Amino acid sequence: MTPAITIEELLAWNQEASSFWKAWLDANPAVLELPCDIGRTRNVQEFVRHIWVVDLFWARRIAGEPELNREKMPTGPLDALFELHLEAVKILRSLLDDPAFAWDGKLSLDAQWLPPERRNPTRRKALAHLLLHGPRHWAQLATLVRTAGFPSGFFGDLLLSSALE
């Protein structure tokens, strides 16, 4: 057995965290209105939207699908936002199931927020970014809701995930 963690395992970890937060926020809907300024958002719902919009943005970009207009993507309710994540996972699973998919292919990003020398990552690197983006933000959300008096019980550490056994 190799000690490497596979992309499939990271995808399972990503899904586990997203599913946890979807269920927890369904049970605690008032939290969606808590102020939040992470990722240029105003509240938790906008922050969750950011996480799942980015999932879909990168999945579509990696797959070579046209970019969607973020302004036209749903802003709520939570179920509609979660559908963005589920669509991203569906795209990623289809790519991972394709042995001929060119993961070493380069993307051409017209992203002014990226330095010019970083605008052509491989699909593989973009996938790793996607799969680590969510867990980083879920950890931020766990801290935010806990300090606001809503302990979530979220343990996002990979060590505590059931995604890798």
Buried (B, 14 or more C-beta within 10 A) or exposed (E): EEEEEEBEBBBBBBBBBBEBBBEBBEEBEEBBEBEBEBBEBEBBBBBBBBBBBBBBBBBBBBBEEEEBEEEEBBEEEBEEBBEBBBBBBEBBEEBBEEEEBEBEEEBEBEEEEEEEEEBEBBBBBBBBEBBEBBBEBBBBBBEBBEEEEBEBEBEBEBEEBEBEE
